[in-house]
Amino acid sequence: MSLSRKRRRELRRLRSQTQDLLDQQRVVLAQAGSVLQEAGRQARRLGDEHVAPRVHDAIEGVRPTVDRGVLQARRAADNVRRLSAPVVAGALAGTVRALERLENQDAARQLRGFGERRGILAPVKKKRRVGPIIAIVAGVTAAAGVGYVLWQAFRSDDELWIAPEEPAPLD
């Protein structure tokens, strides 16, 4: 397709106008970017100078009320714990006893462990049984008996161990 000279000139002129417009838009966008950057700096400075102190003052004004509310909530929680702990401990101990009566030792042991970990139930004290004590006494008695027998066997006044020497015959 061949264009006439007139059309080519018009197209060149249009291209040049378009390039000028693009260059102007780039300049405008660059200026807009620098204006926005400066506006951000100014907003930050205004926030630091005017907004932050007001917010800080408002927080400091509300802080005693919030602290009182937190303290009251903690006291209420402590009172609930103090008043409900005996009830919960009794119910938990009753459940453990019922499980032990039903001979469900595993569930009773797990529930007792939970109560002990939470501080609701006191740990079960281990009972001393008679069997181990009897075994220890029997062991000590047996050892004393063996010791006495050995002492009797090796004592120096025993006639079996120390025999008088017989005189040699004179023939």
Rosetta constraint file for C-alpha pairs under 8 A:
AtomPair CA 3 CA 7 HARMONIC 6.12 0.50
AtomPair CA 3 CA 8 HARMONIC 6.37 0.50
AtomPair CA 4 CA 8 HARMONIC 6.26 0.50
AtomPair CA 5 CA 9 HARMONIC 6.14 0.50
AtomPair CA 6 CA 10 HARMONIC 6.24 0.50
AtomPair CA 7 CA 11 HARMONIC 6.07 0.50
AtomPair CA 8 CA 12 HARMONIC 6.13 0.50
AtomPair CA 9 CA 13 HARMONIC 6.07 0.50
AtomPair CA 10 CA 14 HARMONIC 6.05 0.50
AtomPair CA 11 CA 15 HARMONIC 6.04 0.50
AtomPair CA 12 CA 16 HARMONIC 6.07 0.50
AtomPair CA 13 CA 17 HARMONIC 6.15 0.50
AtomPair CA 14 CA 18 HARMONIC 6.07 0.50
AtomPair CA 15 CA 19 HARMONIC 6.15 0.50
AtomPair CA 16 CA 20 HARMONIC 6.18 0.50
AtomPair CA 17 CA 21 HARMONIC 6.12 0.50
AtomPair CA 18 CA 22 HARMONIC 6.18 0.50
AtomPair CA 19 CA 23 HARMONIC 6.15 0.50
AtomPair CA 20 CA 24 HARMONIC 6.18 0.50
AtomPair CA 21 CA 25 HARMONIC 6.15 0.50
AtomPair CA 22 CA 26 HARMONIC 6.19 0.50
AtomPair CA 23 CA 27 HARMONIC 6.37 0.50
AtomPair CA 24 CA 28 HARMONIC 6.18 0.50
AtomPair CA 25 CA 29 HARMONIC 6.02 0.50
AtomPair CA 26 CA 30 HARMONIC 6.08 0.50
AtomPair CA 27 CA 31 HARMONIC 6.20 0.50
AtomPair CA 28 CA 32 HARMONIC 6.06 0.50
AtomPair CA 29 CA 33 HARMONIC 6.08 0.50
AtomPair CA 30 CA 34 HARMONIC 6.39 0.50
AtomPair CA 31 CA 35 HARMONIC 6.14 0.50
AtomPair CA 32 CA 36 HARMONIC 6.10 0.50
AtomPair CA 33 CA 37 HARMONIC 6.13 0.50
AtomPair CA 34 CA 38 HARMONIC 6.20 0.50
AtomPair CA 35 CA 39 HARMONIC 6.09 0.50
AtomPair CA 36 CA 40 HARMONIC 6.17 0.50
AtomPair CA 37 CA 41 HARMONIC 6.43 0.50
AtomPair CA 38 CA 42 HARMONIC 6.20 0.50
AtomPair CA 39 CA 43 HARMONIC 6.06 0.50
AtomPair CA 40 CA 44 HARMONIC 6.17 0.50
AtomPair CA 41 CA 45 HARMONIC 6.24 0.50
AtomPair CA 42 CA 46 HARMONIC 6.08 0.50
AtomPair CA 43 CA 47 HARMONIC 6.04 0.50
AtomPair CA 44 CA 48 HARMONIC 6.15 0.50
AtomPair CA 45 CA 49 HARMONIC 6.05 0.50
AtomPair CA 46 CA 50 HARMONIC 5.67 0.50
AtomPair CA 46 CA 51 HARMONIC 7.04 0.50
AtomPair CA 47 CA 51 HARMONIC 4.67 0.50
AtomPair CA 47 CA 52 HARMONIC 5.90 0.50
AtomPair CA 48 CA 52 HARMONIC 5.33 0.50
AtomPair CA 48 CA 53 HARMONIC 7.50 0.50
AtomPair CA 49 CA 53 HARMONIC 6.98 0.50
AtomPair CA 50 CA 54 HARMONIC 6.67 0.50
AtomPair CA 51 CA 55 HARMONIC 6.20 0.50
AtomPair CA 52 CA 56 HARMONIC 6.00 0.50
AtomPair CA 53 CA 57 HARMONIC 6.04 0.50
AtomPair CA 54 CA 58 HARMONIC 6.10 0.50
AtomPair CA 55 CA 59 HARMONIC 6.15 0.50
AtomPair CA 56 CA 60 HARMONIC 6.14 0.50
AtomPair CA 57 CA 61 HARMONIC 6.06 0.50
AtomPair CA 58 CA 62 HARMONIC 6.26 0.50
AtomPair CA 59 CA 63 HARMONIC 5.89 0.50
AtomPair CA 60 CA 64 HARMONIC 7.63 0.50
AtomPair CA 62 CA 66 HARMONIC 6.31 0.50
AtomPair CA 63 CA 67 HARMONIC 5.98 0.50
AtomPair CA 64 CA 68 HARMONIC 6.09 0.50
AtomPair CA 65 CA 69 HARMONIC 6.22 0.50
AtomPair CA 66 CA 70 HARMONIC 6.17 0.50
AtomPair CA 67 CA 71 HARMONIC 6.10 0.50
AtomPair CA 68 CA 72 HARMONIC 6.09 0.50
AtomPair CA 69 CA 73 HARMONIC 6.12 0.50
AtomPair CA 70 CA 74 HARMONIC 6.19 0.50
AtomPair CA 71 CA 75 HARMONIC 6.20 0.50
AtomPair CA 72 CA 76 HARMONIC 6.10 0.50
AtomPair CA 73 CA 77 HARMONIC 6.15 0.50
AtomPair CA 74 CA 78 HARMONIC 6.13 0.50
AtomPair CA 75 CA 79 HARMONIC 6.11 0.50
AtomPair CA 76 CA 80 HARMONIC 6.14 0.50
AtomPair CA 77 CA 81 HARMONIC 6.13 0.50
AtomPair CA 78 CA 82 HARMONIC 6.00 0.50
AtomPair CA 79 CA 83 HARMONIC 5.98 0.50
AtomPair CA 80 CA 84 HARMONIC 5.76 0.50
AtomPair CA 81 CA 85 HARMONIC 5.60 0.50
AtomPair CA 82 CA 86 HARMONIC 7.73 0.50
AtomPair CA 83 CA 87 HARMONIC 7.70 0.50
AtomPair CA 84 CA 88 HARMONIC 6.09 0.50
AtomPair CA 85 CA 89 HARMONIC 5.88 0.50
AtomPair CA 85 CA 120 HARMONIC 6.74 0.50
AtomPair CA 86 CA 90 HARMONIC 5.99 0.50
AtomPair CA 87 CA 91 HARMONIC 6.20 0.50
AtomPair CA 88 CA 92 HARMONIC 5.98 0.50
AtomPair CA 88 CA 120 HARMONIC 7.49 0.50
AtomPair CA 89 CA 93 HARMONIC 5.97 0.50
AtomPair CA 89 CA 115 HARMONIC 7.76 0.50
AtomPair CA 89 CA 120 HARMONIC 5.44 0.50
AtomPair CA 89 CA 121 HARMONIC 6.09 0.50
AtomPair CA 90 CA 94 HARMONIC 6.03 0.50
AtomPair CA 91 CA 95 HARMONIC 6.15 0.50
AtomPair CA 92 CA 96 HARMONIC 6.21 0.50
AtomPair CA 92 CA 111 HARMONIC 7.76 0.50
AtomPair CA 92 CA 112 HARMONIC 7.89 0.50
AtomPair CA 92 CA 115 HARMONIC 7.28 0.50
AtomPair CA 92 CA 121 HARMONIC 8.00 0.50
AtomPair CA 93 CA 97 HARMONIC 6.20 0.50
AtomPair CA 93 CA 112 HARMONIC 7.74 0.50
AtomPair CA 93 CA 121 HARMONIC 7.43 0.50
AtomPair CA 94 CA 98 HARMONIC 6.11 0.50
AtomPair CA 95 CA 99 HARMONIC 6.15 0.50
AtomPair CA 95 CA 108 HARMONIC 7.90 0.50
AtomPair CA 96 CA 100 HARMONIC 6.20 0.50
AtomPair CA 96 CA 108 HARMONIC 4.99 0.50
AtomPair CA 96 CA 109 HARMONIC 7.84 0.50
AtomPair CA 96 CA 111 HARMONIC 6.63 0.50
AtomPair CA 96 CA 112 HARMONIC 6.54 0.50
AtomPair CA 97 CA 101 HARMONIC 6.19 0.50
AtomPair CA 97 CA 108 HARMONIC 7.59 0.50
AtomPair CA 98 CA 102 HARMONIC 6.22 0.50
AtomPair CA 99 CA 103 HARMONIC 6.22 0.50
AtomPair CA 99 CA 104 HARMONIC 5.30 0.50
AtomPair CA 99 CA 105 HARMONIC 6.85 0.50
AtomPair CA 99 CA 107 HARMONIC 6.98 0.50
AtomPair CA 99 CA 108 HARMONIC 5.45 0.50
AtomPair CA 100 CA 104 HARMONIC 5.67 0.50
AtomPair CA 100 CA 105 HARMONIC 5.69 0.50
AtomPair CA 100 CA 108 HARMONIC 6.07 0.50
AtomPair CA 104 CA 108 HARMONIC 6.30 0.50
AtomPair CA 105 CA 109 HARMONIC 5.94 0.50
AtomPair CA 106 CA 110 HARMONIC 6.24 0.50
AtomPair CA 107 CA 111 HARMONIC 6.07 0.50
AtomPair CA 108 CA 112 HARMONIC 6.01 0.50
AtomPair CA 109 CA 113 HARMONIC 6.05 0.50
AtomPair CA 110 CA 114 HARMONIC 6.24 0.50
AtomPair CA 111 CA 115 HARMONIC 6.30 0.50
AtomPair CA 112 CA 116 HARMONIC 6.14 0.50
AtomPair CA 112 CA 121 HARMONIC 7.27 0.50
AtomPair CA 113 CA 117 HARMONIC 6.09 0.50
AtomPair CA 114 CA 118 HARMONIC 6.24 0.50
AtomPair CA 115 CA 119 HARMONIC 6.14 0.50
AtomPair CA 115 CA 120 HARMONIC 5.06 0.50
AtomPair CA 115 CA 121 HARMONIC 5.03 0.50
AtomPair CA 115 CA 122 HARMONIC 8.00 0.50
AtomPair CA 116 CA 120 HARMONIC 5.98 0.50
AtomPair CA 116 CA 121 HARMONIC 4.89 0.50
AtomPair CA 116 CA 122 HARMONIC 5.96 0.50
AtomPair CA 116 CA 123 HARMONIC 5.86 0.50
AtomPair CA 129 CA 133 HARMONIC 7.20 0.50
AtomPair CA 130 CA 134 HARMONIC 6.13 0.50
AtomPair CA 131 CA 135 HARMONIC 6.19 0.50
AtomPair CA 132 CA 136 HARMONIC 6.18 0.50
AtomPair CA 133 CA 137 HARMONIC 6.23 0.50
AtomPair CA 134 CA 138 HARMONIC 6.03 0.50
AtomPair CA 135 CA 139 HARMONIC 6.09 0.50
AtomPair CA 136 CA 140 HARMONIC 6.19 0.50
AtomPair CA 137 CA 141 HARMONIC 6.10 0.50
AtomPair CA 138 CA 142 HARMONIC 6.06 0.50
AtomPair CA 139 CA 143 HARMONIC 6.13 0.50
AtomPair CA 140 CA 144 HARMONIC 6.13 0.50
AtomPair CA 141 CA 145 HARMONIC 6.10 0.50
AtomPair CA 142 CA 146 HARMONIC 6.20 0.50
AtomPair CA 143 CA 147 HARMONIC 6.13 0.50
AtomPair CA 144 CA 148 HARMONIC 6.12 0.50
AtomPair CA 145 CA 149 HARMONIC 6.20 0.50
AtomPair CA 146 CA 150 HARMONIC 6.19 0.50
AtomPair CA 147 CA 151 HARMONIC 6.14 0.50
AtomPair CA 148 CA 152 HARMONIC 6.11 0.50
AtomPair CA 149 CA 153 HARMONIC 6.10 0.50
AtomPair CA 150 CA 154 HARMONIC 6.21 0.50
AtomPair CA 151 CA 155 HARMONIC 5.83 0.50
AtomPair CA 153 CA 158 HARMONIC 7.77 0.50
AtomPair CA 154 CA 158 HARMONIC 7.57 0.50
AtomPair CA 154 CA 161 HARMONIC 7.70 0.50
AtomPair CA 156 CA 161 HARMONIC 7.43 0.50
AtomPair CA 156 CA 162 HARMONIC 7.23 0.50
AtomPair CA 157 CA 162 HARMONIC 7.29 0.50
AtomPair CA 158 CA 162 HARMONIC 6.42 0.50
AtomPair CA 159 CA 163 HARMONIC 5.82 0.50
